[in-house]
Amino acid sequence: MSETLGINKKETAVSFLERVASGDIRKAFNDYTAKEFHHHNPYFRGDAESLMLAMEGNAEKNPGKIFEVKRSIEEGNEVVVHSHVRQYPEDLGAVVVHIFRFENERIVELWDVGQPIPEEMINENGIF
């Protein structure tokens, strides 16, 4: 596990996601993202405020969201977090991969991709 400038980027990325999933969105953005933060989710404008508003709306609709990290990988200034996200306990949920880019101990860029978990799977190895 590498540390740059005194922070552990994997722990920071995971903590950011856990706090966002728990509804602590504005504080997570304030504590972990840089002023120049931007993201690549195609459904929202690329600025932090637009993404926060979307996350707050989702948190209001799904106060029982469950976020479970399956693995995280750090390489240089980037961290990848592979997780299982469910909007409520009975939800099969989705596999989500978040890719973070850090500069000066802060998250400056974020990509996310997701795949809904199907009710029936052909693959005997499972989705995780």
ZADO-1210 file (C-alpha; in nm, 4 decimals, padded with zeros to 6 digits):
<atoms>
<atom x="00.0000" y="00.0000" z="00.0000" code="MET" pos="1"/>
<atom x="00.1571" y="00.3271" z="-00.1028" code="SER" pos="2"/>
<atom x="00.1066" y="00.6562" z="00.0689" code="GLU" pos="3"/>
<atom x="00.1649" y="00.9901" z="-00.0980" code="THR" pos="4"/>
<atom x="00.1936" y="01.3140" z="00.0973" code="LEU" pos="5"/>
<atom x="00.0772" y="01.1378" z="00.4127" code="GLY" pos="6"/>
<atom x="-00.2541" y="00.9979" z="00.2860" code="ILE" pos="7"/>
<atom x="-00.3616" y="00.6523" z="00.1876" code="ASN" pos="8"/>
<atom x="-00.5463" y="00.7009" z="-00.1411" code="LYS" pos="9"/>
<atom x="-00.7293" y="00.3656" z="-00.1267" code="LYS" pos="10"/>
<atom x="-00.8649" y="00.4429" z="00.2197" code="GLU" pos="11"/>
<atom x="-00.9616" y="00.7935" z="00.1086" code="THR" pos="12"/>
<atom x="-01.1473" y="00.6682" z="-00.2001" code="ALA" pos="13"/>
<atom x="-01.3328" y="00.3998" z="-00.0021" code="VAL" pos="14"/>
<atom x="-01.4184" y="00.6433" z="00.2777" code="SER" pos="15"/>
<atom x="-01.5507" y="00.8927" z="00.0216" code="PHE" pos="16"/>
<atom x="-01.7788" y="00.6276" z="-00.1309" code="LEU" pos="17"/>
<atom x="-01.8970" y="00.4979" z="00.2074" code="GLU" pos="18"/>
<atom x="-01.9853" y="00.8458" z="00.3248" code="ARG" pos="19"/>
<atom x="-02.1645" y="00.9306" z="00.0013" code="VAL" pos="20"/>
<atom x="-02.3617" y="00.6040" z="00.0187" code="ALA" pos="21"/>
<atom x="-02.4612" y="00.6810" z="00.3777" code="SER" pos="22"/>
<atom x="-02.5994" y="01.0219" z="00.2736" code="GLY" pos="23"/>
<atom x="-02.3088" y="01.2341" z="00.4035" code="ASP" pos="24"/>
<atom x="-02.2585" y="01.3687" z="00.0519" code="ILE" pos="25"/>
<atom x="-02.1704" y="01.7366" z="00.0931" code="ARG" pos="26"/>
<atom x="-01.9289" y="01.6685" z="00.3788" code="LYS" pos="27"/>
<atom x="-01.7613" y="01.3869" z="00.1820" code="ALA" pos="28"/>
<atom x="-01.7110" y="01.6173" z="-00.1162" code="PHE" pos="29"/>
<atom x="-01.5837" y="01.8942" z="00.1126" code="ASN" pos="30"/>
<atom x="-01.3418" y="01.6636" z="00.2943" code="ASP" pos="31"/>
<atom x="-01.2028" y="01.4682" z="-00.0018" code="TYR" pos="32"/>
<atom x="-01.2392" y="01.6484" z="-00.3333" code="THR" pos="33"/>
<atom x="-01.0364" y="01.9282" z="-00.4860" code="ALA" pos="34"/>
<atom x="-01.1831" y="02.2596" z="-00.5956" code="LYS" pos="35"/>
<atom x="-01.1241" y="02.1580" z="-00.9588" code="GLU" pos="36"/>
<atom x="-01.3008" y="01.8203" z="-00.9174" code="PHE" pos="37"/>
<atom x="-01.4800" y="01.6881" z="-01.2239" code="HIS" pos="38"/>
<atom x="-01.6390" y="01.3586" z="-01.3221" code="HIS" pos="39"/>
<atom x="-01.7366" y="01.1587" z="-01.6300" code="HIS" pos="40"/>
<atom x="-02.0846" y="01.0227" z="-01.5530" code="ASN" pos="41"/>
<atom x="-02.2722" y="01.0785" z="-01.8814" code="PRO" pos="42"/>
<atom x="-02.6065" y="01.1457" z="-01.7098" code="TYR" pos="43"/>
<atom x="-02.5016" y="01.4651" z="-01.5273" code="PHE" pos="44"/>
<atom x="-02.3026" y="01.7788" z="-01.6000" code="ARG" pos="45"/>
<atom x="-01.9330" y="01.7265" z="-01.5196" code="GLY" pos="46"/>
<atom x="-01.9060" y="01.9541" z="-01.2157" code="ASP" pos="47"/>
<atom x="-01.9144" y="01.8592" z="-00.8460" code="ALA" pos="48"/>
<atom x="-02.2388" y="02.0458" z="-00.7691" code="GLU" pos="49"/>
<atom x="-02.4375" y="01.8588" z="-01.0358" code="SER" pos="50"/>
<atom x="-02.3107" y="01.5232" z="-00.9130" code="LEU" pos="51"/>
<atom x="-02.3812" y="01.6128" z="-00.5486" code="MET" pos="52"/>
<atom x="-02.7391" y="01.7126" z="-00.6328" code="LEU" pos="53"/>
<atom x="-02.7944" y="01.3822" z="-00.8138" code="ALA" pos="54"/>
<atom x="-02.6444" y="01.1878" z="-00.5225" code="MET" pos="55"/>
<atom x="-02.8595" y="01.3777" z="-00.2723" code="GLU" pos="56"/>
<atom x="-03.1707" y="01.2976" z="-00.4757" code="GLY" pos="57"/>
<atom x="-03.0769" y="00.9300" z="-00.4811" code="ASN" pos="58"/>
<atom x="-03.0078" y="00.9316" z="-00.1060" code="ALA" pos="59"/>
<atom x="-03.3532" y="01.0823" z="-00.0392" code="GLU" pos="60"/>
<atom x="-03.5220" y="00.8113" z="-00.2479" code="LYS" pos="61"/>
<atom x="-03.3050" y="00.5307" z="-00.1069" code="ASN" pos="62"/>
<atom x="-03.2164" y="00.6035" z="00.2578" code="PRO" pos="63"/>
<atom x="-03.1313" y="00.2351" z="00.3195" code="GLY" pos="64"/>
<atom x="-02.8618" y="00.2142" z="00.0502" code="LYS" pos="65"/>
<atom x="-02.6051" y="-00.0607" z="00.1049" code="ILE" pos="66"/>
<atom x="-02.2506" y="-00.0187" z="-00.0229" code="PHE" pos="67"/>
<atom x="-02.0043" y="-00.3077" z="-00.0024" code="GLU" pos="68"/>
<atom x="-01.6469" y="-00.2883" z="-00.1293" code="VAL" pos="69"/>
<atom x="-01.5273" y="-00.6080" z="-00.2933" code="LYS" pos="70"/>
<atom x="-01.1763" y="-00.4888" z="-00.3806" code="ARG" pos="71"/>
<atom x="-00.9718" y="-00.1748" z="-00.4302" code="SER" pos="72"/>
<atom x="-00.6550" y="-00.1242" z="-00.6297" code="ILE" pos="73"/>
<atom x="-00.4112" y="00.1640" z="-00.6159" code="GLU" pos="74"/>
<atom x="-00.1605" y="00.2508" z="-00.8853" code="GLU" pos="75"/>
<atom x="00.0202" y="00.5813" z="-00.8762" code="GLY" pos="76"/>
<atom x="-00.2334" y="00.8624" z="-00.8422" code="ASN" pos="77"/>
<atom x="-00.5294" y="00.6424" z="-00.9338" code="GLU" pos="78"/>
<atom x="-00.7521" y="00.4153" z="-00.7274" code="VAL" pos="79"/>
<atom x="-01.0110" y="00.1680" z="-00.8536" code="VAL" pos="80"/>
<atom x="-01.2900" y="00.0500" z="-00.6227" code="VAL" pos="81"/>
<atom x="-01.5022" y="-00.2514" z="-00.7260" code="HIS" pos="82"/>
<atom x="-01.8226" y="-00.2694" z="-00.5238" code="SER" pos="83"/>
<atom x="-02.1739" y="-00.4024" z="-00.4789" code="HIS" pos="84"/>
<atom x="-02.4343" y="-00.1271" z="-00.4453" code="VAL" pos="85"/>
<atom x="-02.7938" y="-00.1942" z="-00.3428" code="ARG" pos="86"/>
<atom x="-03.0534" y="00.0797" z="-00.3126" code="GLN" pos="87"/>
<atom x="-03.2476" y="-00.1146" z="-00.0440" code="TYR" pos="88"/>
<atom x="-03.1963" y="-00.4507" z="00.1309" code="PRO" pos="89"/>
<atom x="-03.4047" y="-00.6654" z="-00.1088" code="GLU" pos="90"/>
<atom x="-03.2440" y="-00.5107" z="-00.4194" code="ASP" pos="91"/>
<atom x="-03.0104" y="-00.7364" z="-00.6183" code="LEU" pos="92"/>
<atom x="-02.8203" y="-00.4197" z="-00.6911" code="GLY" pos="93"/>
<atom x="-02.5394" y="-00.3501" z="-00.9286" code="ALA" pos="94"/>
<atom x="-02.1696" y="-00.4053" z="-00.9687" code="VAL" pos="95"/>
<atom x="-02.0061" y="-00.0629" z="-00.9715" code="VAL" pos="96"/>
<atom x="-01.6499" y="00.0351" z="-01.0506" code="VAL" pos="97"/>
<atom x="-01.5286" y="00.3803" z="-00.9486" code="HIS" pos="98"/>
<atom x="-01.1984" y="00.5124" z="-01.0777" code="ILE" pos="99"/>
<atom x="-01.0443" y="00.8043" z="-00.8889" code="PHE" pos="100"/>
<atom x="-00.7564" y="01.0296" z="-00.9847" code="ARG" pos="101"/>
<atom x="-00.5790" y="01.2161" z="-00.7055" code="PHE" pos="102"/>
<atom x="-00.3682" y="01.5325" z="-00.7013" code="GLU" pos="103"/>
<atom x="-00.2223" y="01.6890" z="-00.3873" code="ASN" pos="104"/>
<atom x="-00.4053" y="01.4517" z="-00.1505" code="GLU" pos="105"/>
<atom x="-00.7461" y="01.5300" z="-00.3067" code="ARG" pos="106"/>
<atom x="-00.9789" y="01.3588" z="-00.5530" code="ILE" pos="107"/>
<atom x="-00.9735" y="01.5604" z="-00.8744" code="VAL" pos="108"/>
<atom x="-01.1405" y="01.3252" z="-01.1194" code="GLU" pos="109"/>
<atom x="-01.3923" y="01.0410" z="-01.1027" code="LEU" pos="110"/>
<atom x="-01.5240" y="00.7839" z="-01.3483" code="TRP" pos="111"/>
<atom x="-01.7943" y="00.5297" z="-01.2675" code="ASP" pos="112"/>
<atom x="-01.9394" y="00.2350" z="-01.4538" code="VAL" pos="113"/>
<atom x="-02.2139" y="00.0006" z="-01.3401" code="GLY" pos="114"/>
<atom x="-02.3791" y="-00.3245" z="-01.4343" code="GLN" pos="115"/>
<atom x="-02.7147" y="-00.4360" z="-01.2914" code="PRO" pos="116"/>
<atom x="-02.7056" y="-00.7799" z="-01.1319" code="ILE" pos="117"/>
<atom x="-02.9442" y="-01.0110" z="-01.3197" code="PRO" pos="118"/>
<atom x="-03.1861" y="-01.2400" z="-01.1364" code="GLU" pos="119"/>
<atom x="-03.0498" y="-01.5404" z="-01.3231" code="GLU" pos="120"/>
<atom x="-02.6878" y="-01.5835" z="-01.4230" code="MET" pos="121"/>
<atom x="-02.5396" y="-01.8251" z="-01.6713" code="ILE" pos="122"/>
<atom x="-02.1887" y="-01.7871" z="-01.5274" code="ASN" pos="123"/>
<atom x="-02.1328" y="-02.0432" z="-01.2527" code="GLU" pos="124"/>
<atom x="-01.8618" y="-01.8238" z="-01.0942" code="ASN" pos="125"/>
<atom x="-02.1084" y="-01.5546" z="-00.9884" code="GLY" pos="126"/>
<atom x="-02.0767" y="-01.1863" z="-01.0472" code="ILE" pos="127"/>
<atom x="-01.8215" y="-01.1230" z="-00.7722" code="PHE" pos="128"/>
</atoms>
